[in-house]
């Protein structure tokens, strides 16, 4: 049975901007514009993910099955971040106000695509089924519960839930000690 992840040689031949070591990308993931995808070390991207646009992935990252990252204006995921199944990150959105058409199949002059960089700082975890909108920063250590809509930047080390995201409680920082032990062992 064939390995469901690209081999190292296959990864190097995808045309990625950069690819680190110990990278596992499913053959069933769809990567559009690979020349704008930068991947650090210890990264895993599971089946049926879509990665499109300008995306920078740090190290020690997991993107679970059925996630979509639309990086027209950029998505940056720092070290030790993760995106749980069926979550979507948008760095661009159409203008739904009625004065423009909405479709990538319509000439640009008839659309109004707006957006901006989405940043996930270190230790951010996006809960299953969450949606992240353009121009937001998820502060270090912040997390979202399942099915959370993030349309504004999140403060560090807080757990958020809801539509739209609202702070629920502080997040513990014990994982910082674990990461220090891992890095000291290297």
C-alpha positions in Angstrom: 0.0 0.0 0.0 1.3 3.4 -1.0 2.0 6.0 1.7 -0.7 8.6 1.7 1.8 11.5 2.3 4.2 12.8 -0.3 7.7 11.6 -0.1 10.5 14.0 0.5 11.5 14.1 -3.2 7.8 14.6 -4.2 7.6 17.5 -1.7 10.7 19.1 -3.2 9.2 18.8 -6.7 5.9 20.5 -5.8 7.5 23.9 -6.3 6.9 25.1 -2.7 8.7 28.4 -1.8 10.4 26.5 1.1 9.9 23.2 2.8 11.5 22.1 6.1 12.2 18.7 7.5 9.7 16.1 8.8 6.9 17.5 6.6 3.9 15.3 5.9 1.4 16.6 3.3 -1.4 14.3 2.2 -1.5 13.5 -1.5 -5.2 14.2 -1.2 -4.6 17.9 -0.2 -5.0 20.5 -2.9 -2.3 23.1 -3.1 -2.9 26.0 -5.4 0.0 28.4 -6.1 2.6 26.2 -4.4 5.3 28.9 -5.1 3.7 31.0 -2.4 3.5 28.3 0.3 6.3 28.2 2.9 6.4 25.2 5.2 8.6 24.9 8.3 9.7 21.8 10.2 7.4 19.2 11.7 4.3 20.1 9.8 1.4 17.8 8.9 -1.4 18.7 6.5 -4.1 16.0 6.3 -6.5 14.8 3.6 -8.9 17.1 1.7 -7.3 20.3 2.8 -7.2 23.3 0.4 -4.3 25.7 0.6 -4.4 28.6 -1.8 -2.5 31.9 -1.9 0.2 33.3 0.2 0.6 31.0 3.2 3.5 30.8 5.7 3.6 27.9 8.1 6.1 27.9 11.0 7.2 24.7 12.7 5.3 22.1 14.7 2.0 22.7 13.0 -1.0 20.4 12.2 -3.7 21.2 9.8 -6.5 18.6 10.1 -8.7 17.1 7.5 -11.1 19.2 5.4 -9.6 22.5 6.3 -9.3 25.4 3.9 -6.8 28.2 4.0 -7.5 31.0 1.4 -4.5 33.2 1.5 -5.1 35.8 -1.2 -3.8 38.6 1.2 -1.7 36.2 3.3 -2.0 33.7 6.2 0.8 33.3 8.7 0.8 30.5 11.2 3.5 30.7 13.8 5.1 27.7 15.6 3.0 25.3 17.6 -0.3 26.3 16.0 -3.1 24.1 14.7 -6.3 24.1 12.8 -8.9 21.5 13.7 -11.1 19.6 11.1 -13.4 21.5 8.8 -12.2 24.9 9.8 -11.7 27.7 7.2 -9.4 30.7 7.3 -10.2 33.5 4.8 -7.8 36.4 4.1 -10.2 37.8 1.5 -13.9 38.2 1.1 -16.2 39.4 -1.5 -18.4 42.5 -1.1 -21.9 41.1 -0.7 -23.6 44.5 -0.6 -25.2 44.2 -4.0 -23.1 46.6 -6.0 -20.6 44.0 -7.2 -20.7 40.5 -8.6 -19.4 37.6 -6.6 -17.3 34.9 -8.3 -13.8 34.2 -9.4 -15.2 33.6 -12.8 -16.2 37.3 -13.2 -13.7 40.0 -14.4 -12.0 41.7 -11.5 -13.5 45.1 -12.5 -17.0 43.9 -11.6 -16.0 42.5 -8.1 -14.8 44.0 -4.9 -12.6 41.6 -3.1 -11.4 43.0 0.2 -9.3 41.5 3.0 -5.9 41.4 4.7 -3.4 39.3 6.5 -4.6 36.7 9.0 -2.0 35.9 11.7 -2.0 33.0 14.1 0.6 33.7 16.8 2.4 30.9 18.6 0.4 28.3 20.5 -3.0 29.2 18.8 -5.4 26.4 18.3 -8.5 26.8 16.0 -11.4 24.5 17.1 -13.3 22.2 14.7 -15.6 24.0 12.3 -14.4 27.5 13.1 -14.2 30.3 10.6 -11.5 33.0 10.7 -12.2 36.1 8.7 -9.7 38.5 7.1 -7.5 41.1 8.9 -7.4 39.4 12.3 -4.7 38.3 14.6 -5.2 35.4 17.0 -3.0 36.4 19.9 -0.4 34.0 21.3 -2.0 31.0 23.1 -5.6 32.0 22.2 -7.9 29.2 21.2 -11.4 28.9 19.7 -14.0 26.4 20.7 -15.7 24.4 18.0 -17.9 26.4 15.5 -16.5 29.8 16.5 -16.6 32.8 14.1 -13.6 35.0 14.5 -14.2 38.4 12.9 -12.1 40.5 15.2 -8.6 40.0 16.6 -8.3 37.8 19.7 -6.3 38.6 22.9 -3.5 36.3 24.0 -4.1 33.3 26.3 -7.9 33.4 26.2 -10.4 30.7 25.2 -13.0 32.0 22.8 -16.3 30.5 21.7 -19.5 31.6 19.9 -20.7 33.5 16.8 -19.1 36.0 17.0 -16.2 34.9 19.2 -16.5 36.0 22.8 -14.0 35.4 25.6 -14.9 32.5 27.9 -12.0 32.1 30.3 -8.2 32.4 30.5 -6.1 29.6 29.0 -3.4 27.9 31.1 0.2 28.4 30.1 1.5 25.0 31.1 2.3 24.1 27.5 5.1 26.6 27.6 7.0 24.4 30.1 6.5 21.4 27.8 7.8 23.2 24.8 10.9 24.4 26.7 11.6 20.8 27.7 11.2 19.6 24.1 13.5 22.4 22.8 16.1 21.8 25.6 16.2 18.1 24.7 17.2 18.9 21.1 
